Amino acid sequence: MAVDIGALRKFQDLWGPVLESIPAVMDAVSKQADMERALNAVQKDLAKAQAEVQSAKDEAESIRTKAAAELEALNAKTQAAAEAADRRAFDAEEDSRARIVRAKEKAAAAEAQADRQKAAVDAAEAQVQAKIAEVQKTHAEAVKAHEAEIAALEKRQAAAEKAIETLKSKLG
């Protein structure tokens, strides 16, 4: 029985691209799983950064609350000292004025401390926002890269499917 070389060549021309594309399709499936793992890792980093932001905000709120309470307490003390000074006689006025000055200095010191704490909180918030922006940028770059890779693999898959359809139509 004679072997039809022409038919064998047609068979090879038709099925060759299909057989060559099988490893690429298998590789694409593997890369998609890798991309999903990388995406999950980036999402975990983002969640961690968000938790850090929330923690920094909570800490800032605690500092603000404490500073406000201290300032209110100092204001109350200042007011009490002023009322006591009003009740004293004329000869004790000098002493009352000294107490008011000291209370105002304490209030100014507390306000300065509150301003420093607010500046520290603002700096921490800015740092956290920078970390979030960096994580989001890295995430976006990774997603773009994976999307481009998936698009290329989908084109190869479409070409392979087209070759299969062509082969099916030729084979009947």
C-alpha positions in Angstrom: 0.0 0.0 0.0 1.4 3.4 -1.0 1.6 6.3 1.4 0.1 9.5 0.0 2.8 12.1 0.8 0.7 15.0 -0.3 -2.1 14.0 2.1 0.4 13.7 4.9 1.8 17.2 4.2 -1.8 18.6 4.1 -2.4 16.9 7.4 0.8 18.3 8.9 0.0 21.8 7.5 -3.5 21.7 9.0 -2.7 20.1 12.4 0.8 21.5 13.0 -0.3 25.0 14.3 -2.9 23.3 16.5 -0.4 21.0 18.0 2.1 23.8 18.5 -0.4 26.0 20.2 -1.3 23.4 22.9 1.7 24.2 25.1 1.1 27.9 24.8 -2.6 27.4 25.9 -1.4 25.3 28.9 1.2 28.0 29.7 -1.5 30.7 29.5 -3.7 28.8 32.0 -0.7 28.5 34.4 0.1 32.2 34.0 -3.5 33.2 34.7 -3.3 31.3 38.0 0.0 33.1 38.8 -1.7 36.4 38.0 -4.5 35.6 40.4 -2.0 34.8 43.1 -0.2 38.0 42.5 -3.4 40.0 42.5 -4.4 38.4 45.8 -1.1 39.3 47.3 -1.5 42.9 46.1 -5.0 43.0 47.5 -3.7 41.7 50.9 -1.1 44.5 50.8 -3.8 47.0 50.1 -6.0 45.7 52.9 -2.9 45.9 55.3 -2.3 49.5 54.2 -5.9 50.4 54.8 -5.7 48.8 58.2 -2.6 50.9 58.9 -4.4 54.1 57.8 -7.3 53.3 60.1 -5.0 52.6 63.0 -3.2 55.9 62.4 -6.6 57.7 62.2 -7.7 56.1 65.4 -4.5 57.0 67.1 -4.8 60.6 65.8 -8.4 60.8 67.1 -7.2 59.6 70.5 -4.5 62.2 70.6 -6.9 65.0 69.5 -9.4 63.9 72.1 -6.8 63.9 74.9 -5.4 67.3 73.8 -8.9 68.8 73.7 -9.7 67.4 77.2 -6.4 68.8 78.5 -7.1 72.2 76.9 -10.6 72.3 78.3 -9.3 71.4 81.8 -6.7 74.1 81.5 -9.4 76.6 80.4 -11.6 75.6 83.3 -8.7 76.1 85.7 -7.9 79.5 84.1 -11.6 80.6 84.5 -11.6 79.4 88.1 -8.4 81.3 88.8 -9.9 84.5 87.3 -13.1 84.1 89.4 -11.0 83.7 92.5 -9.0 86.8 91.7 -12.2 88.8 91.3 -13.3 87.7 94.8 -10.1 88.7 96.4 -9.5 92.1 97.9 -7.6 94.9 96.1 -4.3 94.1 98.0 -4.4 90.5 96.6 -4.8 91.6 93.0 -1.1 91.3 92.2 -1.1 87.6 93.3 -4.2 86.9 91.2 -2.7 88.4 88.1 0.4 86.2 88.5 -1.9 83.1 88.7 -3.7 84.1 85.5 -0.5 84.6 83.7 0.7 81.2 84.7 -2.5 79.6 83.6 -2.4 81.3 80.2 1.2 80.1 79.8 0.0 76.5 80.5 -2.8 76.9 78.0 -0.4 78.2 75.4 1.9 75.3 76.1 -1.0 72.9 75.8 -2.1 74.5 72.5 1.5 74.3 71.2 1.7 70.7 72.3 -1.7 70.0 70.5 -0.3 71.7 67.4 2.8 69.6 67.5 0.7 66.4 67.9 -1.6 67.5 65.1 1.4 68.0 62.9 2.7 64.6 63.8 -0.7 63.0 63.0 -0.8 64.9 59.7 2.6 63.7 58.8 1.6 60.1 59.7 -1.5 60.4 57.6 0.5 61.7 54.6 2.9 58.9 54.9 0.1 56.3 55.0 -1.5 58.0 52.0 1.8 57.8 50.2 2.0 54.1 51.0 -1.5 53.5 49.7 -0.8 55.4 46.5 2.4 53.3 46.0 0.5 50.1 46.6 -2.3 51.1 44.3 0.3 52.1 41.6 2.1 48.8 41.9 -1.3 47.0 41.7 -2.4 48.9 38.6 1.0 48.2 36.9 0.7 44.5 37.7 -2.9 44.4 36.5 -2.0 46.2 33.2 0.9 43.8 32.6 -1.2 40.7 33.2 -4.0 42.1 31.1 -1.6 42.6 28.2 -0.3 39.1 28.6 -3.8 37.7 28.8 -4.7 39.6 25.6 -1.7 38.1 23.8 -2.6 34.6 25.0 -6.2 35.1 23.9 -5.1 36.1 20.4 -3.0 32.9 20.2 -6.0 30.9 21.5 -8.2 32.5 18.9 -5.7 31.7 16.2 -5.6 28.1 17.4 -9.4 27.9 17.5 -9.5 29.3 14.0 -7.0 26.7 12.8 -9.1 24.0 14.5 -12.3 25.3 12.8 -10.5 25.4 9.5 -9.3 21.9 10.0 -12.9 20.8 11.0 -14.3 22.4 7.9 -11.8 20.8 5.7 -12.3 17.4 7.3 -16.0 17.7 7.0 
